[in-house]
Protein backbone atom coordinates (compact mmCIF):
# COMPACT_ATOMS: atom_id res chain seq x y z
CA UNK A 1 0.00 0.00 0.00
CA UNK A 2 2.76 2.43 0.90
CA UNK A 3 4.59 1.79 -2.39
CA UNK A 4 1.46 2.64 -4.38
CA UNK A 5 1.11 5.93 -2.51
CA UNK A 6 4.75 6.81 -3.14
CA UNK A 7 4.36 6.03 -6.83
CA UNK A 8 1.25 8.20 -7.04
CA UNK A 9 3.08 11.00 -5.25
CA UNK A 10 5.94 10.87 -7.78
CA UNK A 11 3.53 10.87 -10.73
CA UNK A 12 1.60 13.85 -9.32
CA UNK A 13 4.83 15.74 -8.65
CA UNK A 14 6.02 15.14 -12.22
CA UNK A 15 2.67 16.22 -13.66
CA UNK A 16 2.72 19.43 -11.61
CA UNK A 17 6.27 20.19 -12.82
CA UNK A 18 5.32 19.47 -16.44
CA UNK A 19 2.25 21.70 -16.28
CA UNK A 20 4.27 24.45 -14.58
CA UNK A 21 6.98 24.30 -17.21
CA UNK A 22 4.37 24.35 -19.98
CA UNK A 23 2.77 27.49 -18.50
CA UNK A 24 6.13 29.25 -18.11
CA UNK A 25 7.15 28.21 -21.63
CA UNK A 26 3.89 29.49 -23.11
CA UNK A 27 4.23 32.82 -21.29
CA UNK A 28 7.84 33.16 -22.48
CA UNK A 29 6.74 32.38 -26.06
CA UNK A 30 4.03 35.06 -25.95
CA UNK A 31 6.39 37.69 -24.52
CA UNK A 32 9.09 36.99 -27.12
CA UNK A 33 6.57 36.92 -29.96
CA UNK A 34 5.11 40.28 -28.89
CA UNK A 35 8.61 41.79 -28.61
CA UNK A 36 9.61 40.59 -32.07
CA UNK A 37 6.34 41.83 -33.60
CA UNK A 38 6.84 45.23 -32.00
CA UNK A 39 10.44 45.41 -33.22
CA UNK A 40 9.46 44.49 -36.78
CA UNK A 41 6.65 47.06 -36.87
CA UNK A 42 8.96 49.75 -35.52
CA UNK A 43 11.66 48.84 -38.03
CA UNK A 44 9.16 48.90 -40.92
CA UNK A 45 7.90 52.31 -39.80
CA UNK A 46 11.51 53.57 -39.62
CA UNK A 47 12.29 52.27 -43.13
CA UNK A 48 9.06 53.70 -44.57
CA UNK A 49 9.99 57.15 -43.26
CA UNK A 50 12.96 57.15 -45.65
CA UNK A 51 15.81 56.38 -43.28
CA UNK A 52 18.13 53.68 -44.64
C-alpha positions in Angstrom: 0.0 0.0 0.0 2.8 2.4 0.9 4.6 1.8 -2.4 1.5 2.6 -4.4 1.1 5.9 -2.5 4.7 6.8 -3.1 4.4 6.0 -6.8 1.2 8.2 -7.0 3.1 11.0 -5.3 5.9 10.9 -7.8 3.5 10.9 -10.7 1.6 13.8 -9.3 4.8 15.7 -8.6 6.0 15.1 -12.2 2.7 16.2 -13.7 2.7 19.4 -11.6 6.3 20.2 -12.8 5.3 19.5 -16.4 2.2 21.7 -16.3 4.3 24.4 -14.6 7.0 24.3 -17.2 4.4 24.4 -20.0 2.8 27.5 -18.5 6.1 29.2 -18.1 7.1 28.2 -21.6 3.9 29.5 -23.1 4.2 32.8 -21.3 7.8 33.2 -22.5 6.7 32.4 -26.1 4.0 35.1 -26.0 6.4 37.7 -24.5 9.1 37.0 -27.1 6.6 36.9 -30.0 5.1 40.3 -28.9 8.6 41.8 -28.6 9.6 40.6 -32.1 6.3 41.8 -33.6 6.8 45.2 -32.0 10.4 45.4 -33.2 9.5 44.5 -36.8 6.7 47.1 -36.9 9.0 49.7 -35.5 11.7 48.8 -38.0 9.2 48.9 -40.9 7.9 52.3 -39.8 11.5 53.6 -39.6 12.3 52.3 -43.1 9.1 53.7 -44.6 10.0 57.1 -43.3 13.0 57.1 -45.7 15.8 56.4 -43.3 18.1 53.7 -44.6 
